Amino acid sequence: MSLELKDKTGVESLLVPGSGGVFDVKVDDRLVFSKHKIGRFPDEGEITTLLN
């Protein structure tokens, strides 16, 4: 995920380990994707699409 973000957007990302199956993507404290809310992991390219 981190490499995809860097390659497609030039954005450096910080991956923070979580627990309990949490997988959230935040940009400047804005929630962009939440596995908990949607019930699945993002598809390949989905996060970069949401950022554009």
CHARMM internal coordinates of N, CA and C (Angstrom, degrees):
IC EDIT
DIST 1 N 1 CA 1.4530
DIST 1 CA 1 C 1.5276
ANGL 1 N 1 CA 1 C 109.31
DIST 1 C 2 N 1.3224
ANGL 1 CA 1 C 2 N 116.32
DIHE 1 N 1 CA 1 C 2 N -46.58
DIST 2 N 2 CA 1.4543
ANGL 1 C 2 N 2 CA 120.22
DIHE 1 CA 1 C 2 N 2 CA -178.16
DIST 2 CA 2 C 1.5336
ANGL 2 N 2 CA 2 C 111.28
DIHE 1 C 2 N 2 CA 2 C -61.66
DIST 2 C 3 N 1.3313
ANGL 2 CA 2 C 3 N 116.60
DIHE 2 N 2 CA 2 C 3 N -43.34
DIST 3 N 3 CA 1.4650
ANGL 2 C 3 N 3 CA 121.00
DIHE 2 CA 2 C 3 N 3 CA 179.38
DIST 3 CA 3 C 1.5259
ANGL 3 N 3 CA 3 C 110.98
DIHE 2 C 3 N 3 CA 3 C -65.76
DIST 3 C 4 N 1.3172
ANGL 3 CA 3 C 4 N 117.44
DIHE 3 N 3 CA 3 C 4 N -40.15
DIST 4 N 4 CA 1.4618
ANGL 3 C 4 N 4 CA 121.10
DIHE 3 CA 3 C 4 N 4 CA 178.29
DIST 4 CA 4 C 1.5308
ANGL 4 N 4 CA 4 C 110.38
DIHE 3 C 4 N 4 CA 4 C -60.82
DIST 4 C 5 N 1.3256
ANGL 4 CA 4 C 5 N 116.84
DIHE 4 N 4 CA 4 C 5 N -45.06
DIST 5 N 5 CA 1.4678
ANGL 4 C 5 N 5 CA 120.25
DIHE 4 CA 4 C 5 N 5 CA 179.17
DIST 5 CA 5 C 1.5177
ANGL 5 N 5 CA 5 C 111.01
DIHE 4 C 5 N 5 CA 5 C -61.71
DIST 5 C 6 N 1.3284
ANGL 5 CA 5 C 6 N 116.91
DIHE 5 N 5 CA 5 C 6 N -42.46
DIST 6 N 6 CA 1.4646
ANGL 5 C 6 N 6 CA 121.59
DIHE 5 CA 5 C 6 N 6 CA -179.62
DIST 6 CA 6 C 1.5255
ANGL 6 N 6 CA 6 C 110.30
DIHE 5 C 6 N 6 CA 6 C -64.76
DIST 6 C 7 N 1.3421
ANGL 6 CA 6 C 7 N 116.75
DIHE 6 N 6 CA 6 C 7 N -47.29
DIST 7 N 7 CA 1.4667
ANGL 6 C 7 N 7 CA 120.96
DIHE 6 CA 6 C 7 N 7 CA -177.80
DIST 7 CA 7 C 1.5182
ANGL 7 N 7 CA 7 C 112.85
DIHE 6 C 7 N 7 CA 7 C -65.51
DIST 7 C 8 N 1.3189
ANGL 7 CA 7 C 8 N 118.03
DIHE 7 N 7 CA 7 C 8 N -41.75
DIST 8 N 8 CA 1.4727
ANGL 7 C 8 N 8 CA 121.35
DIHE 7 CA 7 C 8 N 8 CA -173.25
DIST 8 CA 8 C 1.5197
ANGL 8 N 8 CA 8 C 114.44
DIHE 7 C 8 N 8 CA 8 C -88.24
DIST 8 C 9 N 1.3426
ANGL 8 CA 8 C 9 N 117.00
DIHE 8 N 8 CA 8 C 9 N -28.17
DIST 9 N 9 CA 1.4656
ANGL 8 C 9 N 9 CA 119.18
DIHE 8 CA 8 C 9 N 9 CA -175.31
DIST 9 CA 9 C 1.5219
ANGL 9 N 9 CA 9 C 114.06
DIHE 8 C 9 N 9 CA 9 C -122.87
DIST 9 C 10 N 1.3390
ANGL 9 CA 9 C 10 N 116.98
DIHE 9 N 9 CA 9 C 10 N -15.24
DIST 10 N 10 CA 1.4546
ANGL 9 C 10 N 10 CA 120.45
DIHE 9 CA 9 C 10 N 10 CA -176.11
DIST 10 CA 10 C 1.5111
ANGL 10 N 10 CA 10 C 112.92
DIHE 9 C 10 N 10 CA 10 C 79.32
DIST 10 C 11 N 1.3221
ANGL 10 CA 10 C 11 N 116.82
DIHE 10 N 10 CA 10 C 11 N 6.46
DIST 11 N 11 CA 1.4656
ANGL 10 C 11 N 11 CA 122.40
DIHE 10 CA 10 C 11 N 11 CA -177.04
DIST 11 CA 11 C 1.5228
ANGL 11 N 11 CA 11 C 110.00
DIHE 10 C 11 N 11 CA 11 C -88.35
DIST 11 C 12 N 1.3218
ANGL 11 CA 11 C 12 N 116.19
DIHE 11 N 11 CA 11 C 12 N 129.42
DIST 12 N 12 CA 1.4583
ANGL 11 C 12 N 12 CA 121.62
DIHE 11 CA 11 C 12 N 12 CA 171.97
DIST 12 CA 12 C 1.5189
ANGL 12 N 12 CA 12 C 107.41
DIHE 11 C 12 N 12 CA 12 C -80.74
DIST 12 C 13 N 1.3168
ANGL 12 CA 12 C 13 N 116.40
DIHE 12 N 12 CA 12 C 13 N 135.76
DIST 13 N 13 CA 1.4630
ANGL 12 C 13 N 13 CA 119.28
DIHE 12 CA 12 C 13 N 13 CA -179.05
DIST 13 CA 13 C 1.5146
ANGL 13 N 13 CA 13 C 110.85
DIHE 12 C 13 N 13 CA 13 C -119.50
DIST 13 C 14 N 1.2992
ANGL 13 CA 13 C 14 N 114.56
DIHE 13 N 13 CA 13 C 14 N 156.77
DIST 14 N 14 CA 1.4580
ANGL 13 C 14 N 14 CA 122.49
DIHE 13 CA 13 C 14 N 14 CA 176.98
DIST 14 CA 14 C 1.5154
ANGL 14 N 14 CA 14 C 107.23
DIHE 13 C 14 N 14 CA 14 C -115.61
DIST 14 C 15 N 1.3254
ANGL 14 CA 14 C 15 N 115.88
DIHE 14 N 14 CA 14 C 15 N 117.73
DIST 15 N 15 CA 1.4547
ANGL 14 C 15 N 15 CA 120.54
DIHE 14 CA 14 C 15 N 15 CA 178.74
DIST 15 CA 15 C 1.5148
ANGL 15 N 15 CA 15 C 108.27
DIHE 14 C 15 N 15 CA 15 C -93.63
DIST 15 C 16 N 1.3159
ANGL 15 CA 15 C 16 N 116.32
DIHE 15 N 15 CA 15 C 16 N 122.46
DIST 16 N 16 CA 1.4627
ANGL 15 C 16 N 16 CA 122.43
DIHE 15 CA 15 C 16 N 16 CA -177.43
DIST 16 CA 16 C 1.5225
ANGL 16 N 16 CA 16 C 108.60
DIHE 15 C 16 N 16 CA 16 C -111.91
DIST 16 C 17 N 1.3355
ANGL 16 CA 16 C 17 N 117.67
DIHE 16 N 16 CA 16 C 17 N 117.11
DIST 17 N 17 CA 1.4621
ANGL 16 C 17 N 17 CA 119.29
DIHE 16 CA 16 C 17 N 17 CA 179.06
DIST 17 CA 17 C 1.5240
ANGL 17 N 17 CA 17 C 111.52
DIHE 16 C 17 N 17 CA 17 C -59.74
DIST 17 C 18 N 1.3084
ANGL 17 CA 17 C 18 N 115.65
DIHE 17 N 17 CA 17 C 18 N 141.73
DIST 18 N 18 CA 1.4541
ANGL 17 C 18 N 18 CA 121.35
DIHE 17 CA 17 C 18 N 18 CA 177.82
DIST 18 CA 18 C 1.5203
ANGL 18 N 18 CA 18 C 109.31
DIHE 17 C 18 N 18 CA 18 C -125.46
DIST 18 C 19 N 1.2979
ANGL 18 CA 18 C 19 N 115.69
DIHE 18 N 18 CA 18 C 19 N -168.36
DIST 19 N 19 CA 1.4608
ANGL 18 C 19 N 19 CA 119.74
DIHE 18 CA 18 C 19 N 19 CA 177.61
DIST 19 CA 19 C 1.5195
ANGL 19 N 19 CA 19 C 108.63
DIHE 18 C 19 N 19 CA 19 C -145.16
DIST 19 C 20 N 1.3060
ANGL 19 CA 19 C 20 N 116.38
DIHE 19 N 19 CA 19 C 20 N 165.51
DIST 20 N 20 CA 1.4530
ANGL 19 C 20 N 20 CA 120.43
DIHE 19 CA 19 C 20 N 20 CA 175.95
DIST 20 CA 20 C 1.5116
ANGL 20 N 20 CA 20 C 114.62
DIHE 19 C 20 N 20 CA 20 C 71.60
DIST 20 C 21 N 1.3456
ANGL 20 CA 20 C 21 N 118.00
DIHE 20 N 20 CA 20 C 21 N 21.64
DIST 21 N 21 CA 1.4551
ANGL 20 C 21 N 21 CA 120.53
DIHE 20 CA 20 C 21 N 21 CA 177.69
DIST 21 CA 21 C 1.5127
ANGL 21 N 21 CA 21 C 115.01
DIHE 20 C 21 N 21 CA 21 C 80.04
DIST 21 C 22 N 1.3260
ANGL 21 CA 21 C 22 N 117.53
DIHE 21 N 21 CA 21 C 22 N 12.05
DIST 22 N 22 CA 1.4650
ANGL 21 C 22 N 22 CA 121.21
DIHE 21 CA 21 C 22 N 22 CA 179.91
DIST 22 CA 22 C 1.5227
ANGL 22 N 22 CA 22 C 109.41
DIHE 21 C 22 N 22 CA 22 C -73.61
DIST 22 C 23 N 1.3228
ANGL 22 CA 22 C 23 N 117.00
DIHE 22 N 22 CA 22 C 23 N 131.84
DIST 23 N 23 CA 1.4614
ANGL 22 C 23 N 23 CA 122.96
DIHE 22 CA 22 C 23 N 23 CA 173.87
DIST 23 CA 23 C 1.5170
ANGL 23 N 23 CA 23 C 106.32
DIHE 22 C 23 N 23 CA 23 C -142.88
DIST 23 C 24 N 1.3212
ANGL 23 CA 23 C 24 N 116.11
DIHE 23 N 23 CA 23 C 24 N 97.42
DIST 24 N 24 CA 1.4602
ANGL 23 C 24 N 24 CA 122.58
DIHE 23 CA 23 C 24 N 24 CA 179.58
DIST 24 CA 24 C 1.5158
ANGL 24 N 24 CA 24 C 109.13
DIHE 23 C 24 N 24 CA 24 C -116.67
DIST 24 C 25 N 1.3029
ANGL 24 CA 24 C 25 N 115.86
DIHE 24 N 24 CA 24 C 25 N 145.54
DIST 25 N 25 CA 1.4587
ANGL 24 C 25 N 25 CA 121.78
DIHE 24 CA 24 C 25 N 25 CA 173.25
DIST 25 CA 25 C 1.5197
ANGL 25 N 25 CA 25 C 106.58
DIHE 24 C 25 N 25 CA 25 C -118.55
DIST 25 C 26 N 1.3285
ANGL 25 CA 25 C 26 N 115.15
DIHE 25 N 25 CA 25 C 26 N 121.99
DIST 26 N 26 CA 1.4647
ANGL 25 C 26 N 26 CA 121.04
DIHE 25 CA 25 C 26 N 26 CA 179.77
DIST 26 CA 26 C 1.5187
ANGL 26 N 26 CA 26 C 109.46
DIHE 25 C 26 N 26 CA 26 C -122.16
DIST 26 C 27 N 1.3120
ANGL 26 CA 26 C 27 N 115.65
DIHE 26 N 26 CA 26 C 27 N 144.28
DIST 27 N 27 CA 1.4531
ANGL 26 C 27 N 27 CA 122.63
DIHE 26 CA 26 C 27 N 27 CA 175.12
DIST 27 CA 27 C 1.5137
ANGL 27 N 27 CA 27 C 106.47
DIHE 26 C 27 N 27 CA 27 C -128.09
DIST 27 C 28 N 1.3253
ANGL 27 CA 27 C 28 N 116.11
DIHE 27 N 27 CA 27 C 28 N 117.91
DIST 28 N 28 CA 1.4738
ANGL 27 C 28 N 28 CA 121.14
DIHE 27 CA 27 C 28 N 28 CA -178.11
DIST 28 CA 28 C 1.5281
ANGL 28 N 28 CA 28 C 110.94
DIHE 27 C 28 N 28 CA 28 C 49.60
DIST 28 C 29 N 1.3188
ANGL 28 CA 28 C 29 N 116.98
DIHE 28 N 28 CA 28 C 29 N 47.82
DIST 29 N 29 CA 1.4702
ANGL 28 C 29 N 29 CA 125.07
DIHE 28 CA 28 C 29 N 29 CA 179.17
DIST 29 CA 29 C 1.5281
ANGL 29 N 29 CA 29 C 113.94
DIHE 28 C 29 N 29 CA 29 C 66.66
DIST 29 C 30 N 1.3307
ANGL 29 CA 29 C 30 N 118.06
DIHE 29 N 29 CA 29 C 30 N 9.84
DIST 30 N 30 CA 1.4653
ANGL 29 C 30 N 30 CA 122.36
DIHE 29 CA 29 C 30 N 30 CA 175.93
DIST 30 CA 30 C 1.5252
ANGL 30 N 30 CA 30 C 108.15
DIHE 29 C 30 N 30 CA 30 C -99.35
DIST 30 C 31 N 1.3222
ANGL 30 CA 30 C 31 N 117.93
DIHE 30 N 30 CA 30 C 31 N 125.57
DIST 31 N 31 CA 1.4521
ANGL 30 C 31 N 31 CA 122.42
DIHE 30 CA 30 C 31 N 31 CA 179.76
DIST 31 CA 31 C 1.5304
ANGL 31 N 31 CA 31 C 109.32
DIHE 30 C 31 N 31 CA 31 C -73.86
DIST 31 C 32 N 1.3297
ANGL 31 CA 31 C 32 N 115.89
DIHE 31 N 31 CA 31 C 32 N 117.69
DIST 32 N 32 CA 1.4579
ANGL 31 C 32 N 32 CA 122.16
DIHE 31 CA 31 C 32 N 32 CA -178.35
DIST 32 CA 32 C 1.5250
ANGL 32 N 32 CA 32 C 110.90
DIHE 31 C 32 N 32 CA 32 C -97.67
DIST 32 C 33 N 1.3276
ANGL 32 CA 32 C 33 N 116.81
DIHE 32 N 32 CA 32 C 33 N -36.20
DIST 33 N 33 CA 1.4595
ANGL 32 C 33 N 33 CA 121.79
DIHE 32 CA 32 C 33 N 33 CA -179.25
DIST 33 CA 33 C 1.5204
ANGL 33 N 33 CA 33 C 108.50
DIHE 32 C 33 N 33 CA 33 C -149.51
DIST 33 C 34 N 1.3275
ANGL 33 CA 33 C 34 N 116.60
DIHE 33 N 33 CA 33 C 34 N 139.72
DIST 34 N 34 CA 1.4544
ANGL 33 C 34 N 34 CA 121.86
DIHE 33 CA 33 C 34 N 34 CA 177.51
DIST 34 CA 34 C 1.5236
ANGL 34 N 34 CA 34 C 110.00
DIHE 33 C 34 N 34 CA 34 C -137.77
DIST 34 C 35 N 1.3266
ANGL 34 CA 34 C 35 N 116.60
DIHE 34 N 34 CA 34 C 35 N 113.48
DIST 35 N 35 CA 1.4649
ANGL 34 C 35 N 35 CA 120.94
DIHE 34 CA 34 C 35 N 35 CA 175.89
DIST 35 CA 35 C 1.5183
ANGL 35 N 35 CA 35 C 110.00
DIHE 34 C 35 N 35 CA 35 C -60.47
DIST 35 C 36 N 1.3067
ANGL 35 CA 35 C 36 N 116.69
DIHE 35 N 35 CA 35 C 36 N -36.98
DIST 36 N 36 CA 1.4677
ANGL 35 C 36 N 36 CA 121.11
DIHE 35 CA 35 C 36 N 36 CA -179.53
DIST 36 CA 36 C 1.5315
ANGL 36 N 36 CA 36 C 111.27
DIHE 35 C 36 N 36 CA 36 C -60.98
DIST 36 C 37 N 1.3222
ANGL 36 CA 36 C 37 N 116.85
DIHE 36 N 36 CA 36 C 37 N -43.15
DIST 37 N 37 CA 1.4693
ANGL 36 C 37 N 37 CA 120.59
DIHE 36 CA 36 C 37 N 37 CA -178.24
DIST 37 CA 37 C 1.5267
ANGL 37 N 37 CA 37 C 112.69
DIHE 36 C 37 N 37 CA 37 C -75.98
DIST 37 C 38 N 1.3447
ANGL 37 CA 37 C 38 N 116.88
DIHE 37 N 37 CA 37 C 38 N -36.55
DIST 38 N 38 CA 1.4583
ANGL 37 C 38 N 38 CA 121.05
DIHE 37 CA 37 C 38 N 38 CA -174.90
DIST 38 CA 38 C 1.5290
ANGL 38 N 38 CA 38 C 111.85
DIHE 37 C 38 N 38 CA 38 C -92.48
DIST 38 C 39 N 1.3379
ANGL 38 CA 38 C 39 N 116.36
DIHE 38 N 38 CA 38 C 39 N -27.99
DIST 39 N 39 CA 1.4566
ANGL 38 C 39 N 39 CA 120.57
DIHE 38 CA 38 C 39 N 39 CA 177.34
DIST 39 CA 39 C 1.5148
ANGL 39 N 39 CA 39 C 115.09
DIHE 38 C 39 N 39 CA 39 C 88.66
DIST 39 C 40 N 1.3359
ANGL 39 CA 39 C 40 N 116.79
DIHE 39 N 39 CA 39 C 40 N 16.03
DIST 40 N 40 CA 1.4609
ANGL 39 C 40 N 40 CA 120.30
DIHE 39 CA 39 C 40 N 40 CA 179.08
DIST 40 CA 40 C 1.5201
ANGL 40 N 40 CA 40 C 109.98
DIHE 39 C 40 N 40 CA 40 C -157.84
DIST 40 C 41 N 1.3476
ANGL 40 CA 40 C 41 N 115.16
DIHE 40 N 40 CA 40 C 41 N 163.83
DIST 41 N 41 CA 1.4493
ANGL 40 C 41 N 41 CA 120.09
DIHE 40 CA 40 C 41 N 41 CA 172.96
DIST 41 CA 41 C 1.5257
ANGL 41 N 41 CA 41 C 108.60
DIHE 40 C 41 N 41 CA 41 C -78.56
DIST 41 C 42 N 1.3268
ANGL 41 CA 41 C 42 N 117.89
DIHE 41 N 41 CA 41 C 42 N 157.26
DIST 42 N 42 CA 1.4609
ANGL 41 C 42 N 42 CA 119.78
DIHE 41 CA 41 C 42 N 42 CA 179.37
DIST 42 CA 42 C 1.5263
ANGL 42 N 42 CA 42 C 111.07
DIHE 41 C 42 N 42 CA 42 C -69.32
DIST 42 C 43 N 1.3256
ANGL 42 CA 42 C 43 N 116.15
DIHE 42 N 42 CA 42 C 43 N 148.26
DIST 43 N 43 CA 1.4488
ANGL 42 C 43 N 43 CA 121.79
DIHE 42 CA 42 C 43 N 43 CA 173.39
DIST 43 CA 43 C 1.5172
ANGL 43 N 43 CA 43 C 108.82
DIHE 42 C 43 N 43 CA 43 C -73.78
DIST 43 C 44 N 1.3337
ANGL 43 CA 43 C 44 N 116.38
DIHE 43 N 43 CA 43 C 44 N 161.06
DIST 44 N 44 CA 1.4666
ANGL 43 C 44 N 44 CA 120.24
DIHE 43 CA 43 C 44 N 44 CA 177.93
DIST 44 CA 44 C 1.5210
ANGL 44 N 44 CA 44 C 109.13
DIHE 43 C 44 N 44 CA 44 C -58.39
DIST 44 C 45 N 1.3141
ANGL 44 CA 44 C 45 N 116.04
DIHE 44 N 44 CA 44 C 45 N 130.38
DIST 45 N 45 CA 1.4648
ANGL 44 C 45 N 45 CA 121.78
DIHE 44 CA 44 C 45 N 45 CA 179.31
DIST 45 CA 45 C 1.5216
ANGL 45 N 45 CA 45 C 114.65
DIHE 44 C 45 N 45 CA 45 C 83.34
DIST 45 C 46 N 1.3117
ANGL 45 CA 45 C 46 N 118.79
DIHE 45 N 45 CA 45 C 46 N -9.46
DIST 46 N 46 CA 1.4637
ANGL 45 C 46 N 46 CA 121.38
DIHE 45 CA 45 C 46 N 46 CA -175.92
DIST 46 CA 46 C 1.5261
ANGL 46 N 46 CA 46 C 112.01
DIHE 45 C 46 N 46 CA 46 C -64.83
DIST 46 C 47 N 1.2991
ANGL 46 CA 46 C 47 N 116.94
DIHE 46 N 46 CA 46 C 47 N -43.85
DIST 47 N 47 CA 1.4709
ANGL 46 C 47 N 47 CA 119.90
DIHE 46 CA 46 C 47 N 47 CA -178.27
DIST 47 CA 47 C 1.5273
ANGL 47 N 47 CA 47 C 110.78
DIHE 46 C 47 N 47 CA 47 C -64.68
DIST 47 C 48 N 1.3340
ANGL 47 CA 47 C 48 N 117.35
DIHE 47 N 47 CA 47 C 48 N -45.10
DIST 48 N 48 CA 1.4598
ANGL 47 C 48 N 48 CA 118.80
DIHE 47 CA 47 C 48 N 48 CA 179.93
DIST 48 CA 48 C 1.5277
ANGL 48 N 48 CA 48 C 111.01
DIHE 47 C 48 N 48 CA 48 C -64.63
DIST 48 C 49 N 1.3348
ANGL 48 CA 48 C 49 N 117.42
DIHE 48 N 48 CA 48 C 49 N -33.11
DIST 49 N 49 CA 1.4696
ANGL 48 C 49 N 49 CA 120.47
DIHE 48 CA 48 C 49 N 49 CA 175.85
DIST 49 CA 49 C 1.5210
ANGL 49 N 49 CA 49 C 110.40
DIHE 48 C 49 N 49 CA 49 C -65.45
DIST 49 C 50 N 1.3231
ANGL 49 CA 49 C 50 N 117.17
DIHE 49 N 49 CA 49 C 50 N -41.34
DIST 50 N 50 CA 1.4714
ANGL 49 C 50 N 50 CA 120.73
DIHE 49 CA 49 C 50 N 50 CA 179.57
DIST 50 CA 50 C 1.5237
ANGL 50 N 50 CA 50 C 112.07
DIHE 49 C 50 N 50 CA 50 C -66.00
DIST 50 C 51 N 1.3171
ANGL 50 CA 50 C 51 N 117.21
DIHE 50 N 50 CA 50 C 51 N -26.35
DIST 51 N 51 CA 1.4625
ANGL 50 C 51 N 51 CA 121.12
DIHE 50 CA 50 C 51 N 51 CA -179.05
DIST 51 CA 51 C 1.5157
ANGL 51 N 51 CA 51 C 112.81
DIHE 50 C 51 N 51 CA 51 C -81.51
DIST 51 C 52 N 1.3155
ANGL 51 CA 51 C 52 N 117.61
DIHE 51 N 51 CA 51 C 52 N -18.06
DIST 52 N 52 CA 1.4826
ANGL 51 C 52 N 52 CA 121.02
DIHE 51 CA 51 C 52 N 52 CA -178.68
DIST 52 CA 52 C 1.4859
ANGL 52 N 52 CA 52 C 112.30
DIHE 51 C 52 N 52 CA 52 C -87.58
END
COOR INIT
IC SEED 1 N 1 CA 1 C
IC BUILD
